[in-house]
Amino acid sequence: MNSLKSKRNLTRFTYETTAFEGWRLCVSRTGTTFTKYFSDKRHGSARDSLRAAEQTRGKLLRLIDNSRRINGKLSKSTIERAHKVLETA
C-alpha cells in the first residue's frame, strides 16, 4: 500500500492503541494552522478517507494561496472561509 504513506500536509494515523485510524490534514500559513481528521470508518476505507482529505487540502490551499494578506497575515474573513471548508468536508 505505497499510496497510503503520508504526503505533504497529510499524515496517516494507524495506531493499534487508539480508536482512530485515518488521515490528518494540517496546513499552516502565516501563523495560522488548519487541522481536520478524516476517519477511515466514516469514509468507508483508507483510500476513501485519503481521497476526501486530498480534495479538502486542494480546496483549502486554493483559498489560502489566492487570498490577500493583511500585514503579512491571513485576513479574518479568509480564516473564517477556511474553517467553513473544513467543516463541510
PASEBA-1860 file (N, C-alpha, C; in nm, 3 decimals):
! residues 89
1> MNSLKSKR> 0.083/-0.119/0.000/0.000/0.000/0.000/0.087/0.125/0.000 ~ 0.163/0.138/-0.100/0.256/0.251/-0.111/0.184/0.384/-0.115 ~ 0.062/0.389/-0.172/-0.009/0.515/-0.184/-0.066/0.562/-0.050 ~ -0.058/0.478/0.053/-0.114/0.517/0.182/-0.008/0.570/0.278 ~ 0.105/0.611/0.225/0.207/0.675/0.308/0.174/0.824/0.321 ~ 0.223/0.883/0.425/0.198/1.025/0.449/0.248/1.109/0.332 ~ 0.176/1.218/0.306/0.208/1.309/0.196/0.214/1.450/0.252 ~ 0.250/1.545/0.170/0.260/1.682/0.216/0.126/1.727/0.274
9> NLTRFTYE> 0.126/1.776/0.396/0.010/1.824/0.471/-0.086/1.713/0.513 ~ -0.055/1.588/0.482/-0.140/1.475/0.520/-0.058/1.371/0.594 ~ -0.106/1.330/0.711/-0.036/1.232/0.791/-0.128/1.114/0.816 ~ -0.077/0.994/0.796/-0.155/0.872/0.819/-0.146/0.832/0.965 ~ -0.261/0.804/1.027/-0.267/0.757/1.164/-0.322/0.615/1.166 ~ -0.239/0.521/1.204/-0.284/0.382/1.221/-0.212/0.327/1.343 ~ -0.269/0.351/1.458/-0.212/0.304/1.582/-0.305/0.201/1.645 ~ -0.251/0.089/1.684/-0.333/-0.015/1.745/-0.386/0.028/1.881
17> TTAFEGWR> -0.320/0.122/1.946/-0.358/0.161/2.082/-0.464/0.271/2.085 ~ -0.506/0.322/1.969/-0.608/0.426/1.968/-0.728/0.382/1.885 ~ -0.839/0.446/1.906/-0.961/0.412/1.833/-0.961/0.475/1.693 ~ -0.876/0.576/1.670/-0.880/0.648/1.542/-0.782/0.589/1.441 ~ -0.834/0.562/1.321/-0.749/0.530/1.206/-0.796/0.618/1.093 ~ -0.702/0.684/1.029/-0.737/0.771/0.918/-0.626/0.869/0.887 ~ -0.665/0.984/0.834/-0.572/1.085/0.788/-0.593/1.216/0.862 ~ -0.485/1.285/0.890/-0.491/1.419/0.948/-0.442/1.518/0.843
25> LCVSRTGT> -0.524/1.615/0.812/-0.487/1.725/0.724/-0.443/1.840/0.813 ~ -0.323/1.891/0.789/-0.271/2.001/0.869/-0.196/2.097/0.777 ~ -0.248/2.219/0.766/-0.188/2.322/0.681/-0.162/2.445/0.767 ~ -0.040/2.496/0.762/-0.005/2.618/0.836/0.041/2.724/0.738 ~ -0.013/2.843/0.755/0.026/2.958/0.675/0.027/3.082/0.763 ~ 0.132/3.157/0.754/0.145/3.288/0.821/0.096/3.285/0.966 ~ 0.134/3.182/1.038/0.100/3.175/1.180/-0.036/3.116/1.212 ~ -0.112/3.074/1.112/-0.244/3.015/1.134/-0.239/2.869/1.090
33> TFTKYFSD> -0.288/2.779/1.175/-0.287/2.636/1.144/-0.430/2.587/1.129 ~ -0.454/2.509/1.024/-0.584/2.449/0.999/-0.567/2.297/1.005 ~ -0.651/2.230/1.084/-0.639/2.085/1.102/-0.776/2.020/1.093 ~ -0.781/1.905/1.028/-0.903/1.825/1.023/-0.864/1.679/1.012 ~ -0.941/1.593/1.077/-0.917/1.449/1.073/-1.020/1.383/0.983 ~ -0.974/1.286/0.904/-1.059/1.211/0.812/-1.052/1.064/0.850 ~ -1.159/1.015/0.910/-1.164/0.879/0.964/-1.191/0.776/0.854 ~ -1.117/0.664/0.858/-1.143/0.553/0.766/-1.284/0.501/0.787
41> KRHGSARD> -1.326/0.494/0.913/-1.458/0.440/0.947/-1.569/0.524/0.884 ~ -1.556/0.655/0.895/-1.659/0.745/0.841/-1.662/0.744/0.689 ~ -1.546/0.733/0.625/-1.539/0.740/0.480/-1.541/0.604/0.411 ~ -1.536/0.496/0.488/-1.551/0.363/0.430/-1.422/0.284/0.415 ~ -1.312/0.352/0.386/-1.183/0.283/0.370/-1.070/0.385/0.380 ~ -0.949/0.332/0.389/-0.832/0.419/0.397/-0.817/0.501/0.269 ~ -0.843/0.440/0.157/-0.831/0.511/0.029/-0.936/0.621/0.015 ~ -1.059/0.592/0.060/-1.165/0.692/0.050/-1.140/0.810/0.145
49> SLRAAEQT> -1.089/0.782/0.264/-1.059/0.892/0.356/-0.942/0.975/0.303 ~ -0.845/0.910/0.239/-0.735/0.983/0.176/-0.787/1.072/0.064 ~ -0.875/1.018/-0.017/-0.932/1.096/-0.129/-1.005/1.220/-0.075 ~ -1.084/1.203/0.030/-1.156/1.316/0.090/-1.058/1.419/0.146 ~ -0.952/1.371/0.212/-0.852/1.462/0.267/-0.779/1.538/0.157 ~ -0.745/1.469/0.048/-0.676/1.536/-0.065/-0.765/1.641/-0.130 ~ -0.893/1.610/-0.146/-0.985/1.708/-0.206/-0.999/1.831/-0.118 ~ -1.011/1.809/0.011/-1.022/1.921/0.105/-0.894/2.001/0.108
57> RGKLLRLI> -0.779/1.933/0.106/-0.649/2.003/0.102/-0.643/2.093/-0.021 ~ -0.685/2.045/-0.136/-0.684/2.125/-0.258/-0.769/2.250/-0.246 ~ -0.891/2.234/-0.194/-0.980/2.350/-0.175/-0.920/2.450/-0.077 ~ -0.866/2.398/0.033/-0.809/2.484/0.136/-0.688/2.560/0.084 ~ -0.599/2.492/0.014/-0.479/2.558/-0.038/-0.513/2.662/-0.144 ~ -0.611/2.631/-0.230/-0.652/2.730/-0.331/-0.706/2.856/-0.262 ~ -0.788/2.837/-0.160/-0.844/2.951/-0.087/-0.734/3.033/-0.021 ~ -0.647/2.967/0.052/-0.542/3.037/0.126/-0.441/3.104/0.033
65> DNSRRING> -0.395/3.031/-0.067/-0.288/3.083/-0.154/-0.337/3.194/-0.246 ~ -0.468/3.202/-0.270/-0.521/3.306/-0.358/-0.581/3.423/-0.281 ~ -0.563/3.425/-0.149/-0.624/3.532/-0.069/-0.523/3.644/-0.040 ~ -0.579/3.761/-0.011/-0.496/3.876/0.024/-0.442/3.858/0.164 ~ -0.327/3.917/0.187/-0.268/3.919/0.321/-0.282/4.059/0.377 ~ -0.303/4.067/0.507/-0.309/4.196/0.575/-0.194/4.196/0.676 ~ -0.099/4.284/0.653/0.023/4.288/0.736/0.091/4.151/0.743 ~ 0.091/4.081/0.631/0.158/3.953/0.623/0.080/3.836/0.680
73> KLSKSTIE> -0.042/3.860/0.727/-0.125/3.755/0.787/-0.250/3.734/0.702 ~ -0.312/3.617/0.720/-0.440/3.591/0.654/-0.546/3.680/0.716 ~ -0.639/3.728/0.634/-0.747/3.812/0.686/-0.844/3.727/0.768 ~ -0.919/3.793/0.854/-1.017/3.724/0.938/-1.120/3.652/0.851 ~ -1.163/3.716/0.743/-1.264/3.653/0.656/-1.206/3.530/0.585 ~ -1.080/3.534/0.548/-1.017/3.417/0.485/-1.010/3.302/0.585 ~ -0.973/3.331/0.708/-0.966/3.228/0.812/-1.104/3.167/0.834 ~ -1.207/3.251/0.839/-1.344/3.201/0.857/-1.387/3.113/0.740
81> RAHKVLET> -1.355/3.157/0.617/-1.389/3.076/0.499/-1.314/2.944/0.500 ~ -1.189/2.946/0.544/-1.110/2.823/0.551/-1.171/2.726/0.652 ~ -1.217/2.777/0.765/-1.281/2.691/0.865/-1.411/2.632/0.810 ~ -1.482/2.707/0.726/-1.606/2.655/0.664/-1.572/2.540/0.568 ~ -1.462/2.554/0.494/-1.419/2.447/0.404/-1.395/2.320/0.485 ~ -1.329/2.333/0.600/-1.301/2.218/0.683/-1.429/2.159/0.744 ~ -1.522/2.245/0.785/-1.646/2.199/0.845/-1.730/2.119/0.748 ~ -1.733/2.161/0.623/-1.819/2.096/0.523/-1.754/1.972/0.461
89> A> -1.629/1.947/0.494/-1.559/1.832/0.434/-1.605/1.702/0.496
END
